[in-house]
C-alpha cells in the first residue's frame, strides 16, 4: 500500500508545521512518501516520477481550503483542476483525504466532493469546519462514489453565509461533529 502526503510549501507559517507533521507520519509508518512543493503541479511531478500510473493508494493533501476549493499558494484549484492533477496517479478505489479547512462546507463543498469522487473513482474525505491550531479537525466527512448519499447536514460548519454561498466556516472544537486530531492517520470506521 502506497500512502503519500502532499503539502504546500508557500505558507511561511504553516509549511514548517506541515513538513514536521509529514515527517512524523513517515517516521511512525503512517505514510510512505512526502512531497512538499510550491505548486500542485510540482508536487505531482515528484509523485509521478516515483510511481507507475495509478499506483498510489492514498493521497493526503495538507494545504488551505474553503468551501469547494483547495488553495495552493494564493491560487484556488477548483475540483476539475484538482481531479486533473490526481487522475492517473491515485488508484481507483483509493482514498483522497483533503486535510484542509472547510472543503465540504455547504453546497459548493458537496458539489466539489461529488465531482472528485466520480472523476477519480476514489473515496474522498474532507472537513466541514476550519482546522484548528490545536490539532483539531472537525466535520470529517467521507464520500464514497459508489454510494452517492451525503449523510451530513448541508449547513454543517457554516457560521456566515448560506448553504448556497457559505462565507465563513466554524473553527474546529472538540464538541463539534466528527472531530479528530492531527494524529488521526486513518479514517475512523463508519
Secondary structure as GFF3:
##gff-version 3
##sequence-region A 1 190
A	DSSP	beta_strand	3	8	.	.	.	ID=ss1
A	DSSP	alpha_helix	15	27	.	.	.	ID=ss2
A	DSSP	beta_strand	33	37	.	.	.	ID=ss3
A	DSSP	alpha_helix	40	50	.	.	.	ID=ss4
A	DSSP	beta_strand	56	62	.	.	.	ID=ss5
A	DSSP	beta_strand	64	66	.	.	.	ID=ss6
A	DSSP	beta_strand	69	72	.	.	.	ID=ss7
A	DSSP	beta_strand	75	77	.	.	.	ID=ss8
A	DSSP	alpha_helix	79	86	.	.	.	ID=ss9
A	DSSP	beta_strand	90	99	.	.	.	ID=ss10
A	DSSP	alpha_helix	106	120	.	.	.	ID=ss11
A	DSSP	beta_strand	123	127	.	.	.	ID=ss12
A	DSSP	beta_strand	136	137	.	.	.	ID=ss13
A	DSSP	beta_strand	140	143	.	.	.	ID=ss14
A	DSSP	beta_strand	158	161	.	.	.	ID=ss15
A	DSSP	beta_strand	166	169	.	.	.	ID=ss16
A	DSSP	beta_strand	180	181	.	.	.	ID=ss17
###
